[in-house]
Amino acid sequence: MVRGPPSALTERKKERTSELVYTALKQGFRGIDTACQPKHYHEPGVGAGLARAIADKVVARDDVWLQTKFTSVAGQDLARPIPYDANAPVGEQVRQSVRASLENLGVARIDSVVLHSPLERREDTLAAYRALEALVDAGSIASLGVSNIYDAAELSWLIGQARIPLSNVQNRWYEGNGWNWPIYDICQAHGIAYQSFWTLTGSPSLLAHPLLRALAKRHNVTPEAAVYRLCELWNITPLCGSTNPTHMAQALAAEHAFGGDVPEVGKLWKLMHGEDD
């Protein structure tokens, strides 16, 4: 599940992670995004929340699309324990990180593991990806992705190098980077799912735009839900980091709120691409 309604983002939830994962699953979220990065994520809390939801028959394991990340040394906080030997070769770091994730999450297989970002050298990025491919071969991982990749040439290079094709890209999608259309376009051309974060907090002018607000009002959804619906129509899976159950429900209510033939949808597409109407 890398397309469609919003997925729950567990970044910076700390000790609240378990309860929030459980709440998100009860609300109806079926995608959970985390990372093996103690600096910003509490991965064992994700596992505890998922286990509780399964025990309470809120979900079955196969109902939930579970994604985590391998975070390189550059993205870890070396002042606290990290989930692998920082002095090991990159491939071994990946293997140790995924073993830690499997234990933290309490699962036999992870639906998606994402490179948290390209590494500083292409040879290390490729070594990390090759290690992930081997773990797909071994059955520990179902699919692979990459996050925080904003250089179109770098993404095209990785696509060309991959033996197991990229299934998803997770990037900031917000007005500050022009909604990342060049990377989005590459993803669409290669059948790669595009996941967005900063979708709401990074786009205040979109949320306030009269076209967006009129669209939301006419279809009886919040402006935030209207943005999520636009994402769904445009083949983007937004990551929802809300801790508010009402906001979670509103995010999920966006599904099928209006169709792609609504005039404002096309106008907003042109607006966000800088095209004249």
VOBA-1610 file (N, C-alpha, C; in pm, whole numbers, padded with zeros to 5 digits, always signed):
BEGIN
Met+00086-00119+00000Met+00000+00000+00000Met+00089+00124+00000Val+00121+00171-00118Val+00202+00292-00128Val+00130+00400-00206Arg+00005+00377-00238Arg-00075+00477-00307Arg-00208+00489-00234Gly-00278+00600-00257Gly-00412+00611-00204Gly-00424+00702-00084Pro-00509+00666+00014Pro-00535+00752+00129Pro-00410+00778+00212Pro-00416+00877+00301Pro-00297+00911+00380Pro-00245+00794+00463Ser-00114+00795+00485Ser-00050+00702+00575Ser-00003+00778+00700Ala+00005+00708+00812Ala+00042+00772+00937Ala+00194+00783+00949Leu+00240+00903+00973Leu+00383+00931+00991Leu+00414+00937+01141Thr+00515+00863+01185Thr+00542+00852+01329Thr+00662+00933+01375Glu+00711+01023+01291Glu+00829+01102+01326Glu+00801+01193+01447Arg+00900+01200+01536Arg+00900+01292+01651Arg+00781+01271+01746Lys+00735+01148+01758Lys+00625+01120+01850Lys+00674+01065+01983Lys+00800+01022+01990Lys+00866+00978+02112Lys+00780+00878+02190Glu+00760+00905+02320Glu+00691+00808+02406Glu+00543+00793+02371Arg+00490+00883+02290Arg+00349+00875+02251Arg+00328+00783+02130Thr+00436+00733+02073Thr+00427+00661+01946Thr+00332+00543+01953Ser+00343+00459+02054Ser+00261+00339+02062Ser+00112+00373+02063Glu+00075+00467+02148Glu-00066+00505+02159Glu-00116+00568+02029Leu-00033+00651+01967Leu-00075+00718+01845Leu-00087+00620+01727Val+00001+00522+01720Val-00012+00419+01616Val-00142+00342+01637Tyr-00169+00305+01760Tyr-00293+00232+01789Tyr-00415+00317+01751Thr-00413+00444+01788Thr-00524+00533+01756Thr-00541+00549+01605Ala-00429+00567+01535Ala-00436+00582+01389Ala-00497+00458+01324Leu-00458+00340+01371Leu-00513+00217+01314Leu-00662+00204+01346Lys-00703+00243+01466Lys-00845+00241+01501Lys-00924+00340+01415Gln-00863+00452+01383Gln-00931+00551+01300Gln-00949+00503+01157Gly-00862+00411+01114Gly-00874+00358+00978Gly-00750+00369+00892Phe-00642+00427+00946Phe-00517+00427+00871Phe-00468+00284+00851Arg-00415+00257+00733Arg-00362+00124+00706Arg-00220+00129+00653Gly-00158+00244+00659Gly-00017+00260+00624Gly+00054+00329+00739Ile+00166+00274+00782Ile+00245+00332+00892Ile+00388+00352+00844Asp+00439+00474+00862Asp+00575+00507+00821Asp+00660+00537+00944Thr+00777+00476+00952Thr+00868+00499+01064Thr+01012+00492+01012Ala+01109+00486+01102Ala+01249+00476+01063Ala+01329+00418+01179Cys+01437+00349+01143Cys+01529+00298+01245Cys+01631+00408+01273Gln+01580+00513+01334Gln+01658+00635+01360Gln+01613+00690+01496Pro+01675+00644+01606Pro+01631+00689+01740Pro+01632+00840+01759Lys+01706+00909+01676Lys+01711+01056+01684Lys+01572+01117+01667His+01492+01062+01577His+01361+01121+01547His+01243+01025+01556Tyr+01268+00895+01565Tyr+01160+00797+01565Tyr+01176+00700+01683His+01062+00651+01731His+01063+00549+01835His+01005+00421+01773Glu+01090+00351+01701Glu+01045+00235+01625Glu+00985+00125+01713Pro+01040+00095+01832Pro+00975-00006+01916Pro+00831+00034+01954Gly+00805+00164+01966Gly+00669+00209+01994Gly+00573+00178+01881Val+00622+00185+01757Val+00540+00146+01643Val+00504-00002+01654Gly+00605-00084+01686Gly+00578-00227+01700Gly+00478-00256+01811Ala+00490-00183+01923Ala+00398-00205+02035Ala+00256-00164+01998Gly+00241-00050+01929Gly+00109-00006+01887Gly+00046-00101+01788Leu+00125-00151+01695Leu+00075-00247+01598Leu+00035-00378+01666Ala+00120-00426+01757Ala+00089-00552+01827Ala-00040-00539+01907Arg-00061-00426+01971Arg-00184-00405+02047Arg-00306-00403+01954Ala-00293-00338+01840Ala-00404-00333+01746Ala-00437-00472+01691Ile-00335-00552+01669Ile-00359-00689+01622Ile-00424-00772+01732Ala-00373-00758+01855Ala-00429-00834+01968Ala-00575-00797+01993Asp-00609-00671+01974Asp-00747-00625+01995Asp-00835-00645+01873Lys-00780-00708+01769Lys-00852-00737+01645Lys-00900-00609+01573Val-00826-00502+01594Val-00852-00380+01518Val-00808-00402+01373Val-00694-00469+01358Val-00641-00503+01225Val-00578-00641+01233Ala-00557-00699+01118Ala-00467-00814+01104Ala-00336-00763+01047Arg-00230-00837+01067Arg-00100-00791+01018Arg-00104-00760+00869Asp-00171-00843+00791Asp-00172-00824+00647Asp-00254-00703+00604Asp-00331-00646+00695Asp-00407-00525+00663Asp-00320-00400+00659Val-00204-00407+00724Val-00124-00287+00749Val+00001-00288+00662Trp+00021-00177+00590Trp+00141-00159+00510Trp+00243-00086+00596Leu+00353-00154+00629Leu+00449-00107+00728Leu+00580-00071+00659Gln+00620+00055+00677Gln+00742+00104+00612Gln+00838+00161+00715Thr+00966+00127+00700Thr+01070+00186+00783Thr+01185+00228+00692Lys+01292+00278+00753Lys+01402+00333+00675Lys+01537+00290+00732Phe+01634+00279+00642Phe+01773+00272+00684Phe+01827+00413+00681Thr+01876+00460+00796Thr+01932+00594+00808Thr+02083+00583+00822Ser+02155+00647+00735Ser+02301+00638+00737Ser+02357+00706+00861Val+02486+00689+00884Val+02552+00747+01001Val+02532+00899+01005Ala+02534+00962+00887Ala+02520+01107+00882Ala+02386+01155+00936Gly+02285+01069+00934Gly+02153+01107+00982Gly+02122+01059+01123Gln+02218+00996+01188Gln+02200+00945+01323Gln+02257+01043+01426Asp+02208+01032+01548Asp+02262+01109+01660Asp+02366+01021+01730Leu+02492+01050+01709Leu+02598+00965+01763Leu+02616+00983+01913Ala+02542+01075+01973Ala+02548+01092+02118Ala+02462+00989+02190Arg+02383+00914+02114Arg+02300+00807+02172Arg+02325+00679+02093Pro+02289+00563+02148Pro+02311+00438+02076Pro+02239+00438+01941Ile+02307+00391+01838Ile+02244+00379+01707Ile+02228+00230+01676Pro+02142+00195+01581Pro+02102+00055+01564Pro+02198-00033+01485Tyr+02321+00010+01467Tyr+02419-00073+01397Tyr+02559-00023+01431Asp+02656-00098+01388Asp+02797-00062+01410Asp+02837+00045+01308Ala+02859+00165+01355Ala+02890+00277+01266Ala+03022+00258+01192Asn+03107+00168+01240Asn+03236+00144+01176Asn+03232+00029+01077Ala+03119-00038+01067Ala+03106-00150+00974Ala+03089-00099+00831Pro+03117-00183+00731Pro+03088-00143+00592Pro+02940-00111+00576Val+02908-00032+00477Val+02770+00015+00459Val+02672-00101+00447Gly+02706-00202+00371Gly+02615-00316+00355Gly+02584-00384+00487Glu+02684-00396+00573Glu+02662-00458+00705Glu+02578-00365+00792Gln+02599-00235+00782Gln+02514-00140+00855Gln+02367-00161+00817Val+02342-00176+00689Val+02204-00198+00642Val+02148-00326+00700Arg+02224-00434+00695Arg+02174-00562+00747Arg+02144-00552+00896Gln+02232-00489+00972Gln+02209-00475+01116Gln+02088-00385+01143Ser+02073-00280+01065Ser+01959-00190+01083Ser+01827-00262+01057Val+01821-00339+00951Val+01697-00410+00918Val+01667-00517+01023Arg+01772-00585+01072Arg+01748-00682+01181Arg+01689-00612+01303Ala+01741-00493+01335Ala+01687-00417+01448Ala+01542-00378+01422Ser+01511-00338+01301Ser+01374-00299+01267Ser+01278-00416+01278Leu+01319-00531+01230Leu+01233-00649+01240Leu+01201-00680+01386Glu+01303-00669+01472Glu+01282-00693+01615Glu+01196-00583+01676Asn+01227-00458+01646Asn+01151-00347+01702Asn+01004-00353+01664Leu+00978-00389+01539Leu+00842-00388+01487Leu+00767-00518+01516Gly+00840-00621+01555Gly+00776-00747+01590Gly+00714-00818+01472Val+00778-00808+01356Val+00724-00870+01234Val+00831-00956+01169Ala+00785-01046+01082Ala+00877-01133+01010Ala+00922-01071+00878Arg+00843-00976+00829Arg+00876-00911+00702Arg+00826-00768+00706Ile+00903-00677+00649Ile+00866-00536+00641Ile+00821-00507+00499Asp+00709-00437+00486Asp+00653-00415+00353Asp+00740-00324+00267Ser+00805-00227+00328Ser+00893-00138+00251Ser+01005-00088+00341Val+01127-00091+00289Val+01240-00026+00356Val+01297+00077+00259Val+01314+00197+00310Val+01353+00312+00230Val+01491+00360+00273Leu+01576+00394+00177Leu+01698+00467+00209Leu+01655+00606+00255His+01691+00643+00377His+01641+00769+00433His+01686+00890+00351Ser+01798+00874+00284Ser+01845+00972+00185Ser+01961+00907+00111Pro+01996+00957-00008Pro+02118+00907-00071Pro+02238+00934+00020Leu+02335+00846+00016Leu+02455+00867+00095Leu+02547+00966+00025Glu+02653+01007+00092Glu+02738+01113+00038Glu+02806+01071-00092Arg+02840+00943-00104Arg+02905+00895-00226Arg+02812+00797-00295Arg+02808+00804-00427Arg+02721+00713-00502Arg+02756+00568-00475Glu+02884+00539-00458Glu+02923+00399-00435Glu+02864+00348-00304Asp+02850+00435-00205Asp+02790+00393-00078Asp+02637+00381-00091Thr+02577+00473-00166Thr+02433+00460-00192Thr+02404+00327-00259Leu+02485+00292-00356Leu+02463+00167-00429Leu+02490+00047-00339Ala+02591+00054-00254Ala+02619-00057-00162Ala+02501-00078-00066Ala+02444+00031-00019Ala+02328+00021+00070Ala+02210-00039-00005Tyr+02188+00004-00127Tyr+02075-00047-00204Tyr+02094-00195-00238Arg+02217-00233-00270Arg+02243-00375-00300Arg+02216-00462-00176Ala+02251-00411-00059Ala+02224-00486+00064Ala+02073-00500+00086Leu+01998-00396+00057Leu+01852-00404+00068Leu+01794-00502-00034Glu+01848-00500-00154Glu+01801-00596-00256Glu+01822-00739-00208Ala+01935-00766-00146Ala+01962-00901-00096Ala+01861-00939+00012Leu+01818-00842+00091Leu+01719-00871+00196Leu+01581-00893+00136Val+01552-00830+00023Val+01429-00864-00050Val+01438-01009-00099Asp+01551-01046-00155Asp+01571-01184-00201Asp+01552-01284-00087Ala+01596-01244+00034Ala+01587-01333+00150Ala+01448-01336+00211Gly+01359-01247+00168Gly+01222-01247+00219Gly+01198-01159+00339Ser+01298-01081+00382Ser+01281-00995+00499Ser+01210-00864+00465Ile+01217-00825+00338Ile+01160-00699+00290Ile+01079-00730+00164Ala+00966-00658+00147Ala+00885-00679+00027Ala+00919-00581-00084Ser+00954-00456-00051Ser+00980-00357-00154Ser+01075-00250-00101Leu+01127-00168-00194Leu+01232-00073-00160Leu+01197+00067-00209Gly+01254+00167-00140Gly+01232+00304-00181Gly+01349+00392-00140Val+01334+00520-00167Val+01434+00619-00129Val+01362+00746-00088Ser+01417+00817+00008Ser+01359+00940+00057Ser+01459+01054+00044Asn+01408+01177+00050Asn+01494+01296+00049Asn+01590+01296-00070Ile+01534+01268-00186Ile+01614+01271-00309Ile+01554+01377-00400Tyr+01627+01487-00418Tyr+01572+01603-00489Tyr+01647+01635-00619Asp+01749+01560-00647Asp+01827+01577-00769Asp+01775+01476-00872Ala+01715+01526-00980Ala+01656+01437-01080Ala+01759+01344-01141Ala+01881+01394-01161Ala+01985+01309-01217Ala+02022+01196-01122Glu+02024+01227-00992Glu+02057+01124-00892Glu+01949+01015-00888Leu+01823+01057-00895Leu+01715+00958-00896Leu+01720+00874-01023Ser+01742+00936-01135Ser+01750+00861-01261Ser+01866+00761-01258Trp+01978+00804-01200Trp+02093+00713-01187Trp+02056+00592-01102Leu+01990+00614-00988Leu+01955+00502-00900Leu+01855+00409-00967Ile+01760+00466-01038Ile+01664+00382-01112Ile+01738+00293-01211Gly+01836+00350-01279Gly+01912+00273-01377Gly+01999+00166-01316Gln+02044+00186-01192Gln+02132+00090-01125Gln+02055-00022-01055Ala+01929+00003-01022Ala+01854-00090-00937Ala+01824-00221-01008Arg+01855-00332-00941Arg+01814-00463-00991Arg+01669-00488-00953Ile+01634-00456-00828Ile+01495-00459-00784Ile+01443-00316-00793Pro+01345-00291-00878Pro+01304-00153-00903Pro+01256-00081-00777Leu+01281+00049-00774Leu+01225+00132-00668Leu+01073+00125-00673Ser+01012+00106-00557Ser+00866+00107-00548Ser+00812+00242-00509Asn+00889+00320-00432Asn+00838+00449-00388Asn+00950+00548-00360Val+00915+00674-00375Val+01000+00787-00337Val+00923+00869-00236Gln+00988+00909-00127Gln+00924+00990-00024Gln+01000+01122-00011Asn+00934+01232-00045Asn+00998+01364-00046Asn+00909+01470+00015Arg+00970+01583+00048Arg+00891+01702+00081Arg+00812+01742-00044Trp+00684+01766-00025Trp+00598+01812-00134Trp+00527+01935-00081Tyr+00582+02050-00114Tyr+00530+02172-00053Tyr+00572+02290-00138Glu+00517+02407-00106Glu+00542+02523-00192Glu+00687+02566-00194Gly+00763+02534-00087Gly+00902+02575-00079Gly+00991+02510-00183Asn+00951+02394-00236Asn+01030+02333-00343Asn+00948+02320-00472Gly+00846+02408-00483Gly+00765+02406-00605Gly+00691+02276-00623Trp+00660+02212-00510Trp+00589+02084-00506Trp+00665+01974-00581Asn+00794+01991-00598Asn+00881+01879-00636Asn+00838+01808-00765Trp+00782+01886-00859Trp+00729+01823-00980Trp+00832+01747-01063Pro+00957+01791-01077Pro+01050+01712-01159Pro+01068+01569-01107Ile+01078+01554-00975Ile+01092+01419-00918Ile+00960+01343-00933Tyr+00850+01411-00907Tyr+00717+01350-00927Tyr+00703+01296-01069Asp+00744+01374-01168Asp+00729+01333-01307Asp+00811+01208-01337Ile+00932+01201-01282Ile+01013+01080-01302Ile+00942+00959-01242Cys+00887+00977-01123Cys+00815+00868-01057Cys+00699+00820-01143Gln+00621+00914-01197Gln+00507+00876-01279Gln+00552+00800-01404Ala+00662+00843-01462Ala+00712+00779-01584Ala+00759+00636-01559His+00803+00608-01436His+00859+00476-01405His+00768+00391-01315Gly+00646+00435-01293Gly+00554+00358-01210Gly+00595+00351-01065Ile+00663+00456-01017Ile+00709+00462-00877Ile+00610+00546-00797Ala+00564+00494-00685Ala+00471+00568-00602Ala+00542+00687-00539Tyr+00473+00799-00533Tyr+00528+00921-00473Tyr+00458+00945-00340Gln+00538+00949-00233Gln+00487+00979-00099Gln+00530+01120-00061Ser+00438+01196-00002Ser+00469+01335+00032Ser+00470+01357+00182Phe+00564+01441+00228Phe+00556+01492+00364Phe+00574+01644+00359Trp+00540+01709+00470Trp+00526+01856+00475Trp+00410+01901+00387Thr+00321+01811+00356Thr+00213+01836+00261Thr+00124+01952+00304Leu+00093+01959+00433Leu+00006+02065+00484Leu+00087+02179+00547Thr+00176+02145+00638Thr+00249+02250+00711Thr+00337+02334+00619Gly+00380+02277+00509Gly+00468+02349+00418Gly+00396+02427+00309Ser+00263+02424+00309Ser+00189+02488+00199Ser+00077+02578+00249Pro+00108+02677+00332Pro+00001+02763+00384Pro-00072+02841+00276Ser-00002+02882+00170Ser-00071+02959+00067Ser-00169+02873-00011Leu-00138+02746-00030Leu-00232+02655-00095Leu-00356+02635-00008Leu-00336+02613+00120Leu-00450+02594+00210Leu-00539+02717+00217Ala-00480+02834+00200Ala-00556+02957+00208Ala-00611+03003+00073His-00577+02934-00034His-00615+02981-00167His-00767+02974-00185Pro-00829+03078-00241Pro-00975+03078-00258Pro-01028+02958-00337Leu-00955+02914-00438Leu-00999+02798-00515Leu-01006+02674-00427Leu-00903+02653-00347Leu-00898+02536-00259Leu-01007+02544-00154Arg-01026+02659-00096Arg-01126+02675+00009Arg-01267+02661-00046Ala-01291+02711-00166Ala-01422+02693-00229Ala-01449+02546-00259Leu-01346+02477-00306Leu-01359+02335-00334Leu-01393+02257-00207Ala-01322+02288-00099Ala-01348+02219+00028Ala-01489+02246+00078Lys-01530+02372+00072Lys-01664+02409+00122Lys-01773+02340+00042Arg-01758+02337-00089Arg-01862+02278-00175Arg-01877+02128-00151His-01768+02064-00110His-01774+01919-00090His-01772+01879+00057Asn-01790+01980+00143Asn-01809+01956+00287Asn-01693+01882+00351Val-01572+01924+00314Val-01451+01872+00379Val-01365+01992+00422Thr-01271+01968+00510Thr-01179+02075+00550Thr-01082+02106+00435Pro-01023+02225+00433Pro-00920+02252+00332Pro-00806+02149+00336Glu-00771+02105+00457Glu-00664+02004+00470Glu-00705+01874+00401Ala-00830+01833+00423Ala-00878+01711+00359Ala-00884+01728+00207Ala-00917+01848+00161Ala-00920+01874+00017Ala-00781+01858-00044Val-00677+01904+00027Val-00540+01886-00022Val-00506+01737-00030Tyr-00544+01662+00072Tyr-00519+01517+00069Tyr-00592+01451-00048Arg-00714+01498-00076Arg-00787+01442-00189Arg-00719+01475-00322Leu-00669+01598-00335Leu-00593+01632-00455Leu-00475+01537-00472Cys-00406+01511-00361Cys-00293+01418-00367Cys-00337+01282-00420Glu-00448+01234-00367Glu-00498+01102-00411Glu-00527+01104-00561Leu-00592+01210-00608Leu-00624+01220-00750Leu-00499+01226-00835Trp-00393+01285-00780Trp-00270+01304-00856Trp-00168+01193-00829Asn-00213+01084-00770Asn-00128+00967-00751Asn-00015+00994-00652Ile-00049+01064-00544Ile+00044+01096-00436Ile-00013+01040-00307Thr+00069+00976-00226Thr+00026+00931-00093Thr+00084+01026+00012Pro+00000+01109+00073Pro+00051+01200+00176Pro+00072+01128+00308Leu+00174+01171+00381Leu+00199+01118+00515Leu+00139+01215+00616Cys+00050+01166+00697Cys-00022+01248+00794Cys+00041+01227+00931Gly+00096+01333+00989Gly+00162+01322+01119Gly+00079+01373+01234Ser-00052+01387+01215Ser-00137+01445+01319Ser-00141+01357+01444Thr-00150+01423+01558Thr-00170+01353+01686Thr-00313+01370+01734Asn-00396+01436+01654Asn-00534+01467+01692Asn-00629+01369+01623Pro-00705+01288+01699Pro-00794+01190+01636Pro-00895+01253+01541Thr-00943+01373+01573Thr-01038+01440+01483Thr-00971+01473+01350His-00847+01522+01356His-00776+01553+01233His-00743+01425+01155Met-00714+01318+01226Met-00692+01190+01158Met-00816+01149+01080Ala-00932+01159+01145Ala-01057+01122+01079Ala-01085+01211+00959Gln-01055+01339+00972Gln-01076+01432+00860Gln-00984+01398+00743Ala-00862+01358+00773Ala-00770+01320+00667Ala-00822+01200+00589Leu-00872+01102+00661Leu-00924+00982+00596Leu-01054+01010+00522Ala-01130+01110+00570Ala-01258+01144+00506Ala-01237+01202+00367Ala-01114+01238+00336Ala-01086+01296+00205Ala-01105+01196+00092Glu-01092+01068+00121Glu-01098+00968+00015Glu-01231+00977-00059His-01224+00992-00189His-01342+00998-00276His-01430+01121-00250Ala-01376+01226-00188Ala-01456+01344-00155Ala-01507+01414-00281Phe-01428+01414-00386Phe-01469+01472-00514Phe-01384+01408-00623Gly-01427+01424-00746Gly-01361+01358-00856Gly-01264+01448-00931Gly-01189+01388-01018Gly-01090+01463-01095Gly-01151+01554-01200Asp-01281+01536-01228Asp-01347+01619-01328Asp-01400+01750-01272Val-01383+01772-01139Val-01426+01897-01078Val-01337+02010-01131Pro-01396+02121-01180Pro-01315+02226-01246Pro-01199+02276-01162Glu-01220+02292-01031Glu-01114+02346-00947Glu-00990+02258-00945Val-01009+02128-00966Val-00895+02036-00963Val-00797+02069-01075Gly-00849+02085-01195Gly-00763+02121-01308Gly-00701+02258-01292Lys-00779+02354-01238Lys-00726+02489-01218Lys-00614+02489-01114Leu-00631+02411-01008Leu-00526+02405-00906Leu-00401+02336-00960Trp-00419+02234-01042Trp-00305+02168-01106Trp-00224+02270-01186Lys-00292+02351-01267Lys-00223+02452-01347Lys-00156+02556-01258Leu-00228+02600-01156Leu-00173+02699-01064Leu-00045+02650-01000Met-00047+02525-00954Met+00068+02470-00882Met+00183+02436-00976His+00156+02431-01107His+00261+02411-01206His+00307+02542-01267Gly+00251+02654-01217Gly+00289+02784-01271Gly+00239+02808-01410Glu+00129+02741-01448Glu+00074+02757-01582Glu-00037+02861-01580Asp-00052+02932-01689Asp-00163+03025-01702Asp-00292+02948-01724Asp-00399+02997-01661Asp-00528+02929-01677Asp-00593+02974-01807
//
